[in-house]
Amino acid sequence: MWVKLSRFILQNRIAIIVFFLLGTVFMAYQAKNVKLSYTGSKILPVTDSAFVKYNSFKKTFGEDGSVMVVGIQSPAIFKKDVYNQWVQLSNEIQKLKGIKAVLSSGRIFQLEKDTVEQKFVLKPIPNGLVKTDAEMDSIKNTLFNTPFFEGLVYNKQNATLMAITFDTKILNTAERNPILKQIEEKAKAFQEKTKIQVHISGLPYIRTAVSKLVSNEFVLFLGLSILVSAIILLIFFRKFYAVFFPILVVVMGVIWSIGTLVLFGYELTILTGLIPPLIVIIGIPNSILLLNKYQNELRKDGDKQRALSLTIERIAVTTLIANITAAIGFGVLYFTGSELLMQFGSVASINVMITWLMCLCLIPIIFSYLPAPKLKAQTHVEEGFLHKLLVKTDNLVQQKSSLIYIGTIVISIIAFIGVMKINVNGYVVDDLPKSSTILTDLKFFEKNFEGILPLEVSVDTRKKNGVFNLTNLKRMEKMEKMISAYPEFSRSISVNMGLKYATQAFYNNDSTFFRLPDNMEKNFILAYIASGGKGNANLLTNFVSQGNQSTRISFQMADVGSKRLDAIMAELKPRIDSILPPDKFDVELTGSSVIFSKGTDYMLRHLFESIGLAIVLISLLRLAQFKSLGIMFISLLPNIVPLLITAGIMGYFGISLKPSTILIFTIAFGLASDQTIYFLTRYQQELNLTNFSVPKVITDTITETGVSMTHIALILFFGFGIFTASTFGGTVVLGLLLSITLFVALIFNLTLLPALVLWLDKKKVRKLVSDEESAKNVGEFDH
């Protein structure tokens, strides 16, 4: 089979080159249409009950994460000059296309009763710029005597905020970017004029800032991955053509990966943005194996055609299986059902295999047109530090395997203790550096207004007009007070708050009447509200469903982490049920914050399923290749122990399991399995082609294949190391732990794996032959 493949590639060189070039041109045409994602990460599957309820909520009441906030804190916020600047800023932002509404202490509306028309009307405050200190004092008194606005647009600690609501049509598109930029510029101008620091936050702003960082890092990591790969190729081969053409091929692979994203209708997210540099990092070892083999075969007799033919024959199977295992590590993420992981896993796995095929075909074809390089004998290998280290490793395996077993057990126990310390906790913005203005601004709003993340409570009374039943209103009021009592939550915005404000307005804005109306008052007040019209004084828009059967109660909350939020949700459920009995009401807690928390829990549950599926698939692949249950089982340990060590490191160093770090395990298992494949493939080849004893075969495999394994491990180590340059903490940890895991896997694949193979085959006795005779038969693996 591999002989036929080699012949096909070398006999159809022009056709293959044309095929891949035309494919690359087509994919490049598609890639130019790649778009950034401006929505939150879709971690939960669309069929998940929490996600279904969230979408149902949005369909009934609208988006919950459409508000951007601008805040300031200063004793001067109610001084005439500063206040006027705040008024102007509010009005200018309101005029921007795509802004639905702006609510701030500089742009509020007082509800007033029109007894003639029997309706409520909204009176703008201020009506123009403030001209006198007396007018300023009047506005301040009006604001402070309207409890509806306390905690909503101001607090008593001299802080005030501006709530900017976006048109939902542009909310999750690139069209919001120029609007946000204009808001930032206007806010900065306000800051320069007043010398008061301005803080900006809200989900639209955070998501846009994160998307911008993703875009920047996409270019950064792609550039770094190519640079690191070029340096490594230059160190290994020290020739321009051995650097340029492998880089050219993996860049083609990158173009295909971006084109695949577009063809599948996917966007660049924090995860899919990592695929192109991953393709470079994983693709380069294919080229190195091919070039190493080509040069080694060329040294034998200088026959370029024979060397290329043998290179394809011998390397195809090894790299095929190695790339399949890497693809499995990504591909199993598709079966989590999470849209975020499905997109990443499917595109990465497909393009790992496409890039492998490109390397296997194009590298030999390109070098068939180039003159054969002048090569020196590799006498230095026998004297190098790496060779001496591998010889010592072989002595350890052959003579002191019990130390390897004991060391593995001890390390595993220590790691397992660390695993017990792992904290499962994800924050919406915790992947950003602590010095990020996004985080510092978020802390400002958490300190002064209990945060900006939405928590929504949907209450279905199961009866038409049940929302305005006074008993139900009082029950909901009790629940609102109970939830607001938690320091993590803001005061509520709800039908109750609207009715209380309407009652105050009904009694000529006397703040002592900021309360729920009684039954008699309620009918008058609801009539006044209904007469106000949908676009004028209807305070209940977006807070009640058609038929007044369901209502929404909105809170803002701090980014407390999924662990704390899970605990709060579990605590709230029975307390809510005691106020709104489940036999009479359907109450759902939802919102972006809840969905994020549920997503973190979901990913953790499916982490074990993904790893389990990867283990099963890779084990079956090894069984098919080696046709030995013993080999299949012992080959798992050198891959599983490094994962255990990595998990232990996370526990000891306080690295939480969260969406950005959970991926480490499936990816690392797939890539660590490559090293096992390199070792076992060479071991099997020499075992089948010679009559060496198993100990002799193990020695040759460690000292020869160990060189290639070490080189590839170093490539992956430095390749994944580039992710430590990320702005996102999760990406930094991903790169660091993947690098560590793969290096640890190398150690176990060169110590534990051969020791276990020796143990498995200790009863087999094989005839010894001379090194010279075996050298004629064995297909030398690359080094």
Disulfide bonds with the S-S distance in Angstrom:
none
